[in-house]
Amino acid sequence: MRSGRKSSTRVRSTIILLVCLAIIGFLAYSGVYGIRFAGYQVKPFTQVINRGLDLQGGISVLEEIQSKNVDQKTVNRTVDLLAMRVNKLGVSETVVTKEGNNRIRIEIPGKFDAKEVVDGVAKTGQLKFVGPDNSTILTGRDVKDASAYLDTNNDQQPTISLELNSSGTKKFADATQKFMGQKIAIYLDDQKLTDPTVNAHITDGKAIISGSQTLEEAQKQANLIKSGALPVSIKPVQVTTIGASLGANALPLSILAGKIGIGLVMIFMVLYYRLPGLIADIALTLYIYIVLAAFANVNVTLTLSGIAAFLLTVGMAVDANILIFERTKEELKSGRPIKAAINIGFKRAMSSIFDSNITSIISGIVLYSVGTGAVKGFALTLIIGVVLSMFTAITVTRTLMKLVADIGLFSHKATIGTFGVHDFRKGISK
């Protein structure tokens, strides 16, 4: 009866293990080569992860605000406006970030005309409200204030509150009466911000604009409506151009370095820990896929410093497995059977893994908070990698180890590797 139960457990564990390996293999293949099926396409990571200036070349401009005693709200509004300016250049990987209290860095990959970029971002900007007959109803001079909030009377919908000055109030009253039930579009530099429908004749100069998906989107649009022109004067203090050839050479070399580093780590794990090391390599493969998928989904712009942080987290992910294996080895030496040794080894290693990863995350948060440019990218990559490495170490490696133990593949010296040594090896066939 007992042998029949063991046989059933072994078969079930074998099936689950094969399914897990098939899923991990499929994800790894799709990440490297992409997949086309029935008209659908899954692009490889090389096509969906944004690359920074140092990997593809481009222009970096550091703008300095010339006005003194500028509050952070005004600086943030200026960042939003500049982001709109540079995004009109047709480059999706543009990065606009605040540096210090009065500087803004603009990075535009793939563009090499510095004059075009500098002239484009520094222009005044024009806000206008346009009716369905293409007539200009209002300009930025007619807007007194705009703010965003969650409408408690309408299922917490993000809403923009608009207030006009005296001249704008009369113009808007005439327009809302004329264009009742039609759309009035709001443009900034010929780019449409929103086009709400007129639902009422507005005579008091106060209106609400609904339709935003999030409060953040509504706040951004409110800032742009409130300050169509740049609220402060800016001046470029540093313009750096990175050649396309330099960026093109950096990317393949970075990929080669990553392959060599990850490959050496995987070979070491297999040679030293044998089957447990192979399991760690499989978990590491899934970890790499999850991290790169996270980069693609949160629009991380990958730079050389980001690649360095990524490779660092690969080493940290392997380090977690080594801690687990060494704790398991100690339990085997004390005479525990393999399954019990694995369970206790995981529990004993968790405190060390958790403590080391928490300190790394704290360091990453500090770097992200006070750093700029490449330091910020390094910190963000580090934080994402460390968090996901904890997941793969705690769940994936543990699950695969238990499945292999249930199958009985840890019952031989040739597979157990350095989990035990000589006469200290307990519960394992000679």
C-alpha positions as CSV (number, residue, x, y, z in Angstrom):
1,M,0.0,0.0,0.0
2,R,2.8,2.4,1.0
3,S,4.8,1.6,-2.2
4,G,1.7,2.2,-4.3
5,R,1.3,5.6,-2.6
6,K,4.9,6.4,-3.3
7,S,4.6,5.4,-6.9
8,S,1.5,7.7,-7.3
9,T,3.4,10.6,-5.8
10,R,6.4,10.0,-8.0
11,V,4.3,9.9,-11.2
12,R,2.4,13.1,-10.2
13,S,5.6,14.9,-9.3
14,T,7.2,13.8,-12.6
15,I,4.2,15.2,-14.6
16,I,4.2,18.5,-12.7
17,L,8.0,18.9,-13.1
18,L,7.8,18.3,-16.8
19,V,5.0,20.8,-17.2
20,C,7.0,23.4,-15.2
21,L,10.1,22.8,-17.3
22,A,8.0,23.1,-20.5
23,I,6.5,26.4,-19.4
24,I,9.9,27.8,-18.4
25,G,11.4,26.7,-21.7
26,F,8.6,28.2,-23.7
27,L,8.9,31.6,-21.9
28,A,12.7,31.6,-22.4
29,Y,12.3,30.9,-26.1
30,S,9.7,33.6,-26.5
31,G,11.9,36.1,-24.7
32,V,14.9,35.4,-26.9
33,Y,13.3,34.8,-30.3
34,G,9.7,35.9,-30.0
35,I,6.7,34.0,-31.3
36,R,4.3,34.3,-34.2
37,F,1.0,32.4,-34.0
38,A,-2.4,32.8,-35.7
39,G,-1.7,36.4,-36.6
40,Y,-0.5,37.3,-33.1
41,Q,3.1,38.1,-32.3
42,V,5.1,38.1,-29.1
43,K,8.2,40.3,-29.7
44,P,11.6,39.3,-28.2
45,F,12.9,41.5,-25.4
46,T,15.5,43.1,-27.7
47,Q,12.5,44.8,-29.5
48,V,10.4,45.8,-26.5
49,I,12.9,47.1,-23.9
50,N,13.8,50.7,-24.2
51,R,17.5,51.4,-24.6
52,G,19.2,54.5,-23.3
53,L,21.6,56.9,-24.9
54,D,24.7,54.9,-24.1
55,L,23.3,51.9,-26.0
56,Q,22.0,53.5,-29.1
57,G,23.4,57.0,-29.3
58,G,21.5,60.3,-29.2
59,I,21.5,63.7,-27.4
60,S,21.5,64.6,-23.8
61,V,20.5,68.2,-22.9
62,L,20.8,69.7,-19.3
63,E,18.5,72.7,-19.0
64,E,18.8,75.1,-16.1
65,I,15.8,77.2,-14.8
66,Q,16.9,80.9,-14.9
67,S,14.3,82.2,-12.4
68,K,15.2,82.2,-8.7
69,N,13.1,80.9,-5.8
70,V,11.0,78.6,-8.1
71,D,8.7,76.2,-6.2
72,Q,8.7,72.5,-6.9
73,K,5.2,72.6,-8.3
74,T,6.3,75.0,-11.0
75,V,9.4,72.8,-11.7
76,N,7.2,69.7,-12.1
77,R,4.9,71.6,-14.5
78,T,7.9,72.6,-16.5
79,V,9.0,68.9,-16.7
80,D,5.6,67.9,-18.0
81,L,5.6,70.6,-20.7
82,L,9.2,69.7,-21.8
83,A,8.2,66.0,-22.0
84,M,5.4,67.0,-24.3
85,R,7.8,69.0,-26.5
86,V,10.4,66.3,-26.9
87,N,7.8,63.5,-27.4
88,K,6.6,65.4,-30.5
89,L,10.0,64.6,-32.0
90,G,8.7,61.1,-32.6
91,V,11.0,59.2,-30.2
92,S,9.3,56.9,-27.7
93,E,12.3,56.4,-25.4
94,T,12.7,60.1,-24.5
95,V,13.5,60.7,-20.8
96,V,12.8,64.0,-19.1
97,T,13.8,64.1,-15.4
98,K,14.5,66.7,-12.7
99,E,18.0,67.0,-11.4
100,G,18.5,68.9,-8.2
101,N,16.3,71.9,-7.5
102,N,16.6,73.9,-10.7
103,R,17.8,71.6,-13.5
104,I,16.1,69.3,-16.0
105,R,17.8,66.6,-18.0
106,I,16.4,65.7,-21.4
107,E,17.7,62.5,-23.1
108,I,16.6,61.8,-26.7
109,P,17.9,58.5,-28.2
110,G,18.3,58.3,-31.9
111,K,18.4,62.1,-32.5
112,F,21.7,63.8,-33.4
113,D,20.7,67.3,-34.4
114,A,21.4,69.3,-31.2
115,K,20.1,72.6,-32.5
116,E,16.7,71.1,-33.5
117,V,16.3,69.6,-30.0
118,V,17.4,72.7,-28.1
119,D,15.2,75.0,-30.2
120,G,12.2,72.7,-29.9
121,V,12.2,72.3,-26.2
122,A,12.8,75.9,-25.3
123,K,10.0,77.4,-27.4
124,T,7.1,79.3,-25.6
125,G,4.2,77.0,-26.5
126,Q,0.6,78.0,-27.3
127,L,-2.5,76.7,-25.6
128,K,-5.8,77.0,-27.4
129,F,-9.4,75.8,-27.2
130,V,-10.8,75.0,-30.7
131,G,-14.4,74.5,-31.7
132,P,-15.8,71.9,-34.1
133,D,-15.7,74.6,-36.8
134,N,-11.9,74.9,-36.2
135,S,-12.3,78.4,-34.8
136,T,-10.1,79.4,-31.8
137,I,-12.4,80.0,-28.8
138,L,-9.9,80.5,-26.0
139,T,-6.1,80.8,-25.6
140,G,-3.9,80.2,-22.6
141,R,-4.3,83.9,-21.6
142,D,-8.0,83.2,-20.9
143,V,-7.3,80.4,-18.3
144,K,-7.1,81.4,-14.7
145,D,-6.7,78.0,-13.0
146,A,-7.0,74.3,-13.6
147,S,-6.8,71.5,-11.1
148,A,-7.6,67.7,-10.9
149,Y,-9.6,65.8,-8.3
150,L,-11.6,62.6,-7.8
151,D,-15.3,63.3,-8.2
152,T,-17.0,61.7,-5.2
153,N,-20.4,62.2,-6.8
154,N,-19.4,60.2,-9.9
155,D,-17.7,57.0,-8.7
156,Q,-14.4,58.6,-7.9
157,Q,-13.8,59.5,-11.6
158,P,-10.7,61.6,-12.3
159,T,-12.0,65.1,-13.2
160,I,-10.4,68.4,-14.2
161,S,-11.8,71.6,-12.8
162,L,-11.4,74.6,-15.1
163,E,-11.7,78.3,-14.1
164,L,-11.5,81.2,-16.6
165,N,-10.8,84.9,-16.2
166,S,-13.3,87.5,-17.0
167,S,-12.5,87.7,-20.7
168,G,-12.5,84.0,-21.1
169,T,-15.8,83.6,-19.2
170,K,-17.7,85.6,-21.8
171,K,-16.0,83.8,-24.7
172,F,-16.7,80.4,-23.2
173,A,-20.3,81.2,-22.5
174,D,-20.9,82.1,-26.1
175,A,-19.0,79.0,-27.3
176,T,-20.8,76.5,-25.0
177,Q,-24.2,77.9,-26.1
178,K,-23.2,77.7,-29.8
179,F,-21.6,74.2,-29.6
180,M,-24.0,72.5,-27.3
181,G,-23.6,68.7,-27.6
182,Q,-20.4,69.0,-29.7
183,K,-16.7,68.7,-28.8
184,I,-14.4,71.5,-27.9
185,A,-10.7,70.4,-28.4
186,I,-7.9,71.7,-26.2
187,Y,-4.5,71.9,-28.0
188,L,-1.0,72.6,-26.9
189,D,1.4,73.3,-29.8
190,D,-1.0,71.6,-32.2
191,Q,-1.1,68.5,-30.1
192,K,-4.5,67.6,-28.7
193,L,-4.7,67.3,-24.9
194,T,-8.4,66.4,-24.7
195,D,-11.7,67.0,-26.5
196,P,-14.6,67.1,-24.0
197,T,-18.2,67.3,-25.1
198,V,-20.2,70.4,-24.2
199,N,-23.1,69.3,-21.9
200,A,-24.3,72.6,-20.5
201,H,-24.3,76.3,-21.2
202,I,-21.6,77.6,-18.9
203,T,-21.9,81.3,-18.0
204,D,-19.8,81.5,-14.7
205,G,-16.5,80.6,-16.2
206,K,-16.2,77.4,-14.3
207,A,-16.3,74.0,-16.0
208,I,-15.3,70.4,-15.4
209,I,-13.7,68.0,-17.9
210,S,-14.1,64.3,-17.4
211,G,-12.8,61.3,-19.3
212,S,-9.3,61.0,-17.8
213,Q,-8.3,57.4,-17.0
214,T,-6.3,58.2,-13.8
215,L,-5.9,61.0,-11.4
216,E,-2.3,61.3,-12.5
217,E,-3.3,61.8,-16.1
218,A,-5.9,64.4,-15.1
219,Q,-3.3,66.2,-13.0
220,K,-0.9,66.3,-15.9
221,Q,-3.5,67.6,-18.3
222,A,-4.6,70.2,-15.7
223,N,-1.0,71.4,-15.4
224,L,-0.6,71.7,-19.1
225,I,-3.9,73.6,-19.5
226,K,-3.0,75.9,-16.6
227,S,0.4,76.7,-18.0
228,G,0.5,76.1,-21.8
229,A,3.6,78.3,-22.1
230,L,6.6,77.4,-20.1
231,P,6.1,79.0,-16.7
232,V,9.9,79.8,-16.3
233,S,12.7,80.6,-18.7
234,I,15.3,77.8,-19.2
235,K,18.8,77.8,-20.7
236,P,20.8,74.8,-21.9
237,V,24.0,74.5,-19.8
238,Q,25.2,71.2,-21.2
239,V,24.6,69.4,-24.5
240,T,26.1,66.0,-25.1
241,T,25.9,64.0,-28.3
242,I,26.7,60.3,-28.3
243,G,27.4,58.9,-31.7
244,A,25.4,56.1,-33.2
245,S,28.4,53.9,-33.8
246,L,29.5,54.2,-30.1
247,G,26.1,53.2,-29.0
248,A,25.8,50.4,-31.5
249,N,29.1,48.9,-30.3
250,A,28.2,49.2,-26.7
251,L,25.0,47.1,-26.9
252,P,26.5,43.9,-28.4
253,L,29.5,44.1,-26.1
254,S,27.1,44.4,-23.1
255,I,25.1,41.5,-24.3
256,L,28.2,39.4,-24.7
257,A,29.4,40.3,-21.3
258,G,26.0,39.3,-19.8
259,K,26.1,36.0,-21.6
260,I,29.6,35.2,-20.4
261,G,28.8,36.2,-16.8
262,I,25.5,34.3,-16.6
263,G,27.0,31.3,-18.4
264,L,30.0,31.0,-16.0
265,V,27.6,31.2,-13.0
266,M,25.4,28.5,-14.4
267,I,28.4,26.2,-15.2
268,F,29.7,26.7,-11.7
269,M,26.4,25.8,-10.1
270,V,26.1,22.6,-12.1
271,L,29.7,21.5,-11.5
272,Y,29.6,22.2,-7.8
273,Y,26.1,21.2,-6.9
274,R,25.2,19.0,-9.8
275,L,21.4,18.3,-9.9
276,P,20.6,21.0,-7.3
277,G,22.8,23.4,-9.3
278,L,20.9,22.5,-12.4
279,I,17.6,23.3,-10.6
280,A,19.1,26.6,-9.5
281,D,20.0,27.4,-13.2
282,I,16.4,26.6,-14.3
283,A,15.1,28.9,-11.6
284,L,17.7,31.5,-12.7
285,T,16.4,31.3,-16.3
286,L,12.9,32.0,-15.2
287,Y,14.2,34.9,-13.0
288,I,15.9,36.5,-16.0
289,Y,12.7,36.2,-18.0
290,I,10.6,37.7,-15.3
291,V,13.0,40.6,-14.7
292,L,13.2,41.5,-18.4
293,A,9.4,41.2,-18.7
294,A,9.1,43.6,-15.8
295,F,11.5,46.0,-17.5
296,A,9.4,45.9,-20.7
297,N,6.1,46.4,-18.8
298,V,7.2,49.3,-16.6
299,N,9.0,51.0,-19.5
300,V,12.4,50.9,-17.9
301,T,15.1,52.5,-20.1
302,L,18.0,50.1,-20.0
303,T,21.5,51.7,-19.9
304,L,25.0,50.3,-19.3
305,S,24.6,51.0,-15.6
306,G,21.2,49.2,-15.7
307,I,22.9,46.2,-17.3
308,A,25.5,46.2,-14.5
309,A,22.7,46.3,-11.9
310,F,20.9,43.5,-13.7
311,L,24.0,41.3,-13.7
312,L,24.5,42.1,-10.0
313,T,21.0,40.9,-9.2
314,V,21.7,37.7,-11.1
315,G,24.6,37.0,-8.8
316,M,22.4,37.8,-5.8
317,A,19.7,35.4,-7.0
318,V,22.3,32.7,-7.3
319,D,23.7,33.6,-3.8
320,A,20.2,33.0,-2.3
321,N,20.3,29.5,-3.8
322,I,23.8,28.8,-2.5
323,L,22.6,29.8,1.0
324,I,19.7,27.4,0.7
325,F,21.9,24.5,-0.5
326,E,24.6,25.0,2.2
327,R,21.9,25.0,4.9
328,T,20.5,21.8,3.3
329,K,24.0,20.3,3.3
330,E,24.3,21.0,7.1
331,E,21.0,19.2,7.7
332,L,22.1,16.2,5.7
333,K,25.3,16.0,7.7
334,S,23.3,15.9,10.9
335,G,21.5,12.8,9.7
336,R,18.2,14.1,8.3
337,P,16.6,12.5,5.3
338,I,16.7,14.5,2.0
339,K,13.1,15.8,2.1
340,A,13.4,17.0,5.7
341,A,16.8,18.5,5.0
342,I,15.4,20.5,2.1
343,N,12.5,21.9,4.1
344,I,14.6,22.8,7.1
345,G,17.4,24.1,4.9
346,F,15.0,26.6,3.2
347,K,13.6,27.7,6.6
348,R,17.1,28.3,8.0
349,A,18.3,30.2,5.0
350,M,15.3,32.5,4.8
351,S,16.4,34.9,7.5
352,S,19.8,35.5,5.9
353,I,18.3,35.9,2.4
354,F,15.6,38.2,3.7
355,D,18.1,40.4,5.6
356,S,20.6,40.7,2.8
357,N,17.9,41.5,0.2
358,I,16.1,44.1,2.4
359,T,19.4,46.0,2.9
360,S,20.0,45.9,-0.8
361,I,16.5,47.3,-1.5
362,I,17.0,50.1,1.1
363,S,20.2,51.0,-0.6
364,G,18.5,51.0,-4.0
365,I,15.7,53.3,-2.6
366,V,18.2,55.8,-1.3
367,L,20.1,55.8,-4.6
368,Y,16.9,56.3,-6.5
369,S,15.7,59.1,-4.2
370,V,18.9,61.2,-4.2
371,G,20.6,60.0,-7.5
372,T,20.1,61.4,-11.0
373,G,20.5,60.0,-14.5
374,A,22.5,56.7,-14.7
375,V,22.4,56.4,-10.9
376,K,18.6,56.4,-10.9
377,G,18.5,53.8,-13.6
378,F,21.0,51.6,-11.7
379,A,18.9,51.9,-8.6
380,L,15.6,51.1,-10.3
381,T,17.0,48.0,-12.0
382,L,18.6,46.9,-8.7
383,I,15.3,47.2,-6.8
384,I,13.3,45.3,-9.4
385,G,15.9,42.6,-9.6
386,V,16.3,42.0,-5.9
387,V,12.6,41.8,-5.2
388,L,12.1,39.3,-8.0
389,S,15.2,37.3,-7.0
390,M,13.5,36.7,-3.6
391,F,10.4,35.4,-5.3
392,T,12.3,32.9,-7.5
393,A,14.5,31.7,-4.6
394,I,11.6,31.3,-2.2
395,T,9.0,29.8,-4.5
396,V,10.5,28.5,-7.8
397,T,13.7,26.8,-6.5
398,R,11.8,25.3,-3.5
399,T,9.0,23.9,-5.7
400,L,11.4,22.3,-8.1
401,M,13.6,20.9,-5.3
402,K,10.5,19.3,-3.7
403,L,9.3,17.8,-7.0
404,V,12.8,16.3,-7.7
405,A,13.0,14.9,-4.2
406,D,9.5,13.3,-4.6
407,I,10.6,11.7,-7.8
408,G,13.7,10.2,-6.0
409,L,16.4,11.8,-8.1
410,F,18.3,12.9,-5.0
411,S,18.9,9.3,-4.0
412,H,22.3,9.0,-5.7
413,K,25.7,10.4,-5.2
414,A,26.0,11.4,-8.8
415,T,23.0,13.7,-8.5
416,I,23.3,15.1,-5.0
417,G,26.7,16.7,-5.6
418,T,28.2,18.6,-2.6
419,F,25.1,18.4,-0.5
420,G,26.8,15.7,1.5
421,V,30.4,14.5,1.9
422,H,31.7,11.0,2.3
423,D,30.5,9.3,5.5
424,F,28.3,12.3,6.5
425,R,25.9,11.5,3.6
426,K,22.8,10.2,5.1
427,G,19.8,8.7,3.4
428,I,21.6,8.5,0.1
429,S,22.5,5.3,-1.7
430,K,26.2,4.3,-1.8
